[in-house]
Amino acid sequence: MNTAKRQTPSSSVFLAAVVLCVSFVSQTECQSTPPPPPPCSLYTTCDKCVPNAKCLWCFTNNSCTEYPVRWLLPPASVCELSQARWGVCWLNFQALIISMAVVGGVILISIVVCCCCCCCCRRRQPRVDRDEERFNRKRVENKQRAEERKVERKARHDEIRKKYGLIADSDHPYSKFENE
């Protein structure tokens, strides 16, 4: 007989999971932090300089410098706006600023127009309700006047019937002939 202990499928799966977790933990501990990027002054071409977000390429002196984060726009002492490149080499900083301003202005104007349209639509809606209310009021008034005219007409017809004896004072149908 075999006296060795057999592993069940569930225990082998558990063992594999434990080994996998231990290997992940050991890998994260062994990994070192990535080295810091080289300084911007080491880049010699625009294509290598501008992909780094903290670098600015200047065509005036063909140099890569750190983007001056203290100012929103790089000052003229660093590089002229028309000669500065940031992000991509084919778009100068001046055109980038102008295009972003135009896009931002279009977005702001569209938001203002949408808000104005929404406000105007809200003002119009109660007007429709007022028109409907006025229409319903007129309809009720017309019905009341029609009822009043109907009652007046019935009263006139009853007077005429009474005058010519067509309405009897008693319940007998021949009472109008007895009075003559």
C-alpha positions as semicolon CSV with decimal commas, in nm:
position;residue;x (nm);y (nm);z (nm)
1;M;0,000;0,000;0,000
2;N;0,101;0,355;-0,071
3;T;0,150;0,539;0,257
4;A;0,247;0,871;0,097
5;K;-0,005;1,147;0,141
6;R;-0,181;1,247;-0,181
7;Q;-0,249;1,613;-0,257
8;T;-0,605;1,700;-0,343
9;P;-0,676;1,942;-0,629
10;S;-0,794;2,214;-0,388
11;S;-0,473;2,198;-0,185
12;S;-0,259;2,224;-0,500
13;V;-0,455;2,531;-0,614
14;F;-0,409;2,688;-0,270
15;L;-0,036;2,613;-0,280
16;A;-0,007;2,771;-0,627
17;A;-0,192;3,083;-0,508
18;V;0,041;3,118;-0,209
19;V;0,351;3,084;-0,429
20;L;0,212;3,341;-0,672
21;C;0,139;3,593;-0,392
22;V;0,484;3,547;-0,243
23;S;0,647;3,605;-0,581
24;F;0,449;3,928;-0,636
25;V;0,541;4,059;-0,291
26;S;0,907;3,976;-0,341
27;Q;0,911;4,146;-0,683
28;T;0,765;4,471;-0,553
29;E;1,017;4,483;-0,271
30;C;1,308;4,423;-0,507
31;Q;1,210;4,685;-0,762
32;S;1,385;5,014;-0,723
33;T;1,246;5,356;-0,805
34;P;1,307;5,470;-1,161
35;P;1,598;5,703;-1,210
36;P;1,511;6,072;-1,237
37;P;1,488;6,207;-1,593
38;P;1,798;6,378;-1,724
39;P;1,808;6,758;-1,704
40;C;1,657;6,947;-1,997
41;S;1,992;7,097;-2,099
42;L;2,112;6,752;-2,218
43;Y;1,854;6,734;-2,500
44;T;1,996;6,851;-2,830
45;T;1,691;6,838;-3,060
46;C;1,336;6,963;-3,035
47;D;1,194;6,613;-3,090
48;K;1,375;6,483;-2,781
49;C;1,312;6,794;-2,568
50;V;0,937;6,867;-2,595
51;P;0,798;6,522;-2,502
52;N;0,923;6,595;-2,150
53;A;0,654;6,823;-2,000
54;K;0,897;7,020;-1,787
55;C;1,119;7,115;-2,083
56;L;1,088;7,401;-2,330
57;W;1,266;7,419;-2,668
58;C;1,375;7,758;-2,798
59;F;1,452;7,794;-3,172
60;T;1,627;8,127;-3,115
61;N;1,933;7,962;-2,965
62;N;1,842;7,593;-3,036
63;S;1,848;7,497;-2,670
64;C;1,630;7,302;-2,434
65;T;1,562;7,472;-2,100
66;E;1,340;7,397;-1,804
67;Y;0,993;7,544;-1,835
68;P;0,968;7,839;-1,594
69;V;0,681;7,719;-1,378
70;R;0,674;8,042;-1,176
71;W;0,518;8,218;-1,476
72;L;0,230;8,095;-1,680
73;L;0,401;8,217;-1,997
74;P;0,777;8,198;-2,040
75;P;0,932;8,546;-2,018
76;A;1,112;8,698;-2,315
77;S;1,445;8,659;-2,132
78;V;1,405;8,279;-2,159
79;C;1,267;8,269;-2,516
80;E;1,030;8,467;-2,739
81;L;0,681;8,318;-2,759
82;S;0,695;8,282;-3,136
83;Q;1,019;8,078;-3,108
84;A;0,923;7,867;-2,803
85;R;0,795;7,510;-2,841
86;W;0,628;7,308;-2,567
87;G;0,451;6,976;-2,610
88;V;0,502;6,953;-2,988
89;C;0,767;7,097;-3,219
90;W;0,535;7,201;-3,501
91;L;0,325;7,445;-3,292
92;N;0,483;7,757;-3,147
93;F;0,385;7,874;-2,802
94;Q;0,215;8,189;-2,931
95;A;-0,014;7,991;-3,166
96;L;-0,081;7,742;-2,886
97;I;-0,195;8,023;-2,656
98;I;-0,411;8,181;-2,926
99;S;-0,575;7,852;-3,023
100;M;-0,642;7,760;-2,659
101;A;-0,792;8,105;-2,601
102;V;-1,020;8,065;-2,904
103;V;-1,132;7,717;-2,797
104;G;-1,191;7,840;-2,440
105;G;-1,386;8,141;-2,569
106;V;-1,604;7,922;-2,790
107;I;-1,676;7,693;-2,497
108;L;-1,764;7,987;-2,270
109;I;-1,986;8,147;-2,533
110;S;-2,166;7,818;-2,597
111;I;-2,226;7,774;-2,223
112;V;-2,365;8,128;-2,196
113;V;-2,590;8,075;-2,501
114;C;-2,718;7,746;-2,359
115;C;-2,791;7,909;-2,024
116;C;-2,976;8,197;-2,193
117;C;-3,181;7,956;-2,404
118;C;-3,273;7,754;-2,096
119;C;-3,379;8,070;-1,910
120;C;-3,587;8,189;-2,205
121;C;-3,756;7,851;-2,238
122;R;-3,848;7,858;-1,870
123;R;-4,004;8,201;-1,912
124;R;-4,206;8,090;-2,213
125;Q;-4,348;7,785;-2,041
126;P;-4,557;7,981;-1,788
127;R;-4,686;8,198;-2,074
128;V;-4,823;7,885;-2,239
129;D;-4,985;7,792;-1,909
130;R;-5,135;8,143;-1,882
131;D;-5,273;8,116;-2,237
132;E;-5,427;7,780;-2,159
133;E;-5,574;7,915;-1,835
134;R;-5,720;8,216;-2,020
135;F;-5,871;7,984;-2,281
136;N;-6,029;7,764;-2,012
137;R;-6,169;8,071;-1,831
138;K;-6,325;8,201;-2,154
139;R;-6,475;7,860;-2,224
140;V;-6,636;7,850;-1,878
141;E;-6,770;8,207;-1,923
142;N;-6,916;8,115;-2,263
143;K;-7,088;7,811;-2,112
144;Q;-7,238;8,025;-1,834
145;R;-7,367;8,282;-2,084
146;A;-7,512;8,005;-2,299
147;E;-7,691;7,859;-1,994
148;E;-7,828;8,205;-1,904
149;R;-7,956;8,255;-2,259
150;K;-8,112;7,908;-2,253
151;V;-8,294;7,988;-1,927
152;E;-8,415;8,324;-2,066
153;R;-8,534;8,156;-2,386
154;K;-8,723;7,891;-2,188
155;A;-8,887;8,162;-1,973
156;R;-9,000;8,353;-2,285
157;H;-9,136;8,036;-2,442
158;D;-9,320;7,948;-2,119
159;E;-9,475;8,300;-2,115
160;I;-9,592;8,260;-2,471
161;R;-9,738;7,916;-2,396
162;K;-9,915;8,057;-2,090
163;K;-10,052;8,350;-2,290
164;Y;-10,204;8,122;-2,552
165;G;-10,314;7,866;-2,299
166;L;-10,077;7,594;-2,401
167;I;-9,961;7,542;-2,041
168;A;-10,235;7,419;-1,813
169;D;-10,261;7,520;-1,449
170;S;-10,403;7,183;-1,355
171;D;-10,293;6,839;-1,441
172;H;-10,591;6,766;-1,665
173;P;-10,500;6,788;-2,033
174;Y;-10,832;6,947;-2,132
175;S;-10,838;7,217;-1,865
176;K;-10,759;7,490;-2,119
177;F;-11,090;7,424;-2,296
178;E;-11,300;7,438;-1,975
179;N;-11,218;7,801;-1,898
180;E;-11,376;7,932;-2,219
